[in-house]
Amino acid sequence: MAGKLKVGIVGVGGIAGTHLPGWAASDDAELVAGSDVNENVLQSWGESNGISMLVADPAELFSNQDIDIIDICTPNMYHAPLAIAALAAGKHVICEKPLAPTPGAIRDMIAARDASGKTLMTAQHFRFEGSSQALKREIDAGALGDVYHARGWMLRRAAAPTTPGFVLKEHSGGGPCIDIGVHILDLTLWMMGNPKPVAVSGVARNTLARKDGAFSVWGGAIPKEMDVAEMAAGFIRFDNGATLVLEVSWLLHHDTQGEDMQMWLYGTDGGSHWPTCEILKTNYETKQHYNTLLKVTGNQLEPHAQECVEFARAIAAGAPSPVPAEQSLQVLTILDGIYRSQEEGREVTL
């Protein structure tokens, strides 16, 4: 590869700020451009980061022959159109989670990727936590045997985002399932080896957000126009017989300081807990249980930054996407199934 890959970010506010240290640290890529519909935000961002190539229309980045990578950090509903256009223009694409809010949109993105021959990655940063990497290595080495059941939850107490990009379906595509459910679900499926989901029974509610005086510690009053659920749960079956219980919420009456994100995996040879990275085993001859805490040596970079480094490294090496779009399709197939199950009042086949 001659020189570094050139990166352009679409949507420079919010989450994009966590990507900047990754592009700065990368040996394979450098940030050279940005695009945003908010001119004031764009100009301020450019001045703060020394970026002079600033455009309101992302199509200008897509048509620029000097740009190799498009980093999409917009609200969810705009991911698929932008990614498809960038791929069609011959760009590699890293896209913030969820890859898209619906399975159909992700299938369209996969088709665009295949037609372009470029790389598409979902920015699922929890995979790049040191604790996640450590546990995944042990599971892949057989520490748990066959994982046949899992539990995962990501719960907040009165901590809902309150901006339109999160609470209005026209921008977000959904509530905590789409916002934070993708994190714990993607991580759990990855640990399980991404078995194929075949059925889901789920519920989605908007109960606490409708109470008089409903508030968020992150942004004051819950907007009256909020039209997405604030809590969801599901029971998922897989083609290998494994099962998973998932729970997500922004507002639940749950005893947590900030956010409670946990995962339990249960296998034929052991169990495990994340993020403590504890492995639980049984010696059936001595009738004794024993637990082992893994020593975690994490990446020096924060995970949002590390995922950008890994994406550029994969492109430079001609390696597969670190987070394949097909695995994101599994995630959204399940989350979409939870919404469908709520609407139909029954378990749905995926």
Long-range contacts (C-beta under 8 A, 24 or more apart in sequence): 1-28, 1-316, 4-28, 4-29, 4-30, 5-29, 5-30, 5-68, 5-69, 5-92, 5-312, 5-315, 5-316, 6-30, 6-32, 6-33, 6-66, 6-67, 6-68, 6-69, 7-31, 7-32, 7-33, 7-67, 7-68, 7-69, 7-70, 7-71, 7-312, 8-32, 8-33, 8-34, 8-35, 8-53, 8-61, 8-64, 8-67, 8-69, 8-70, 8-71, 9-33, 9-34, 9-35, 9-70, 9-71, 9-73, 10-34, 10-35, 10-36, 10-58, 10-61, 10-70, 10-71, 10-72, 10-73, 10-74, 10-82, 11-35, 11-36, 11-72, 11-73, 11-74, 11-75, 11-78, 12-36, 12-41, 12-42, 12-45, 12-73, 13-38, 13-41, 13-45, 13-73, 14-73, 14-165, 15-73, 15-96, 15-304, 16-45, 16-71, 16-73, 18-125, 18-302, 18-304, 18-305, 19-71, 19-73, 19-123, 19-304, 19-305, 19-308, 20-49, 20-305, 21-301, 21-302, 21-304, 21-305, 22-301, 22-304, 22-305, 22-306, 22-307, 22-308, 22-309, 23-71, 23-308, 23-312, 25-301, 25-305, 25-309, 26-308, 26-309, 26-312, 26-313, 27-313, 28-309, 28-312, 28-313, 28-315, 28-316, 29-68, 29-69, 29-308, 29-312, 29-315, 29-316, 32-66, 32-67, 33-61, 33-64, 33-67, 35-60, 35-61, 58-82, 58-85, 58-86, 59-85, 61-86, 62-86, 62-88, 62-89, 62-91, 63-89, 67-91, 68-92, 68-315, 69-93, 69-94, 69-311, 69-312, 69-315, 70-94, 71-95, 71-308, 72-96, 75-165, 75-166, 75-171, 75-172, 76-100, 76-101, 76-165, 76-171, 76-172, 76-173, 76-174, 76-178, 77-101, 77-170, 77-171, 77-172, 77-173, 79-105, 79-109, 80-105, 80-106, 80-108, 80-109, 83-109, 83-112, 83-120, 84-108, 84-109, 84-112, 87-112, 87-113, 87-115, 87-116, 87-118, 87-120, 88-112, 88-115, 88-116, 90-116, 90-118, 91-118, 92-118, 92-119, 92-120, 92-311, 92-315, 93-118, 93-119, 93-120, 93-121, 94-120, 94-121, 94-122, 94-123, 94-307, 94-308, 94-311, 95-120, 95-121, 95-122, 95-123, 96-122, 96-123, 97-122, 97-123, 97-124, 97-182, 97-183, 97-186, 97-328, 98-122, 98-173, 98-178, 98-182, 98-328, 98-331, 98-332, 98-335, 99-325, 99-328, 99-329, 99-332, 100-173, 100-332, 101-172, 101-173, 101-174, 101-178, 101-332, 102-173, 102-332, 102-336, 103-329, 103-332, 103-333, 103-336, 106-325, 106-328, 106-329, 106-332, 107-329, 109-325, 110-325, 110-326, 110-329, 113-325, 119-311, 119-314, 119-315, 119-320, 119-321, 120-321, 120-325, 121-307, 121-311, 121-314, 121-321, 121-322, 121-323, 121-324, 121-325, 122-186, 122-323, 122-325, 122-327, 122-328, 123-304, 123-307, 123-308, 123-323, 124-182, 124-183, 124-186, 124-187, 124-307, 124-323, 124-328, 125-303, 125-304, 125-306, 125-307, 126-183, 126-184, 126-186, 126-187, 126-303, 127-186, 127-187, 127-190, 127-303, 127-307, 127-322, 127-323, 128-299, 128-303, 128-306, 128-307, 128-310, 129-275, 129-298, 129-303, 130-296, 130-297, 130-298, 130-299, 131-274, 131-275, 131-276, 131-277, 131-294, 131-296, 131-298, 132-187, 132-274, 132-275, 133-298, 133-299, 134-277, 134-294, 134-295, 134-296, 134-297, 135-191, 135-272, 135-274, 135-277, 135-294, 136-190, 136-191, 138-272, 138-279, 138-294, 139-191, 139-265, 139-272, 142-269, 143-269, 143-270, 143-272, 143-279, 144-265, 144-266, 144-267, 144-268, 144-269, 144-270, 144-271, 144-272, 144-279, 145-267, 145-268, 145-269, 145-270, 146-267, 146-268, 146-269, 147-191, 147-192, 147-193, 147-242, 147-265, 147-266, 147-267, 148-241, 148-242, 148-243, 148-266, 148-267, 148-268, 149-242, 149-243, 149-244, 149-265, 149-266, 150-188, 150-191, 150-192, 150-242, 150-243, 150-244, 150-245, 150-263, 150-264, 150-265, 150-266, 151-244, 151-245, 151-262, 151-263, 151-264, 152-184, 152-185, 152-187, 152-188, 152-244, 152-245, 152-246, 152-247, 152-262, 152-263, 152-264, 153-184, 153-246, 153-247, 153-248, 153-260, 153-261, 153-262, 154-180, 154-181, 154-183, 154-184, 154-247, 154-248, 154-259, 154-260, 154-261, 155-247, 155-248, 155-249, 155-252, 155-254, 155-256, 155-259, 155-260, 155-261, 156-180, 156-249, 156-250, 156-251, 156-252, 156-254, 156-256, 156-258, 156-259, 156-260, 157-251, 157-252, 157-253, 157-254, 157-255, 157-256, 158-215, 158-216, 158-217, 158-251, 159-216, 159-217, 159-218, 159-250, 159-251, 159-258, 159-259, 160-209, 160-216, 160-218, 160-219, 160-222, 160-230, 160-250, 160-251, 161-216, 161-218, 161-219, 161-250, 162-216, 162-218, 162-219, 162-220, 162-221, 162-222, 162-223, 163-219, 164-223, 166-228, 167-222, 167-223, 167-225, 167-226, 167-227, 167-228, 168-225, 168-226, 168-227, 168-228, 169-227, 169-228, 172-228, 174-228, 174-229, 174-335, 174-339, 175-204, 175-206, 175-228, 175-229, 175-230, 175-231, 175-232, 175-250, 176-229, 176-230, 176-231, 176-232, 176-248, 176-249, 176-250, 177-204, 177-229, 177-232, 177-248, 177-335, 177-338, 177-339, 178-228, 178-335, 179-250, 180-248, 180-250, 180-259, 180-261, 181-232, 181-246, 181-248, 181-335, 182-331, 182-332, 182-335, 183-261, 184-246, 184-248, 184-261, 184-263, 185-246, 185-331, 185-334, 185-335, 186-323, 186-327, 186-328, 186-331, 187-263, 187-274, 188-244, 188-246, 188-263, 188-265, 189-244, 189-327, 189-330, 189-331, 190-327, 191-263, 191-265, 191-274, 192-238, 192-242, 192-244, 192-265, 194-327, 194-330, 195-238, 195-239, 195-240, 195-242, 196-238, 196-239, 196-240, 196-330, 197-236, 197-237, 197-238, 197-239, 197-330, 197-333, 197-334, 197-337, 197-350, 198-237, 198-238, 198-239, 198-349, 198-350, 199-236, 199-237, 199-337, 199-347, 199-348, 199-349, 199-350, 200-234, 200-235, 200-236, 200-237, 200-334, 200-337, 200-338, 200-341, 200-347, 200-348, 200-350, 201-234, 201-235, 201-341, 201-346, 201-347, 201-348, 202-232, 202-233, 202-234, 202-235, 202-337, 202-338, 202-339, 202-340, 202-341, 202-342, 203-232, 203-233, 203-234, 203-338, 203-341, 203-342, 204-229, 204-231, 204-232, 204-338, 204-339, 204-342, 205-229, 205-230, 205-231, 205-232, 206-230, 206-231, 207-231, 208-251, 208-252, 208-253, 209-251, 214-251, 216-250, 216-251, 222-251, 232-338, 232-339, 232-342, 233-338, 234-334, 234-337, 234-338, 234-341, 236-334, 236-337, 246-334, 246-338
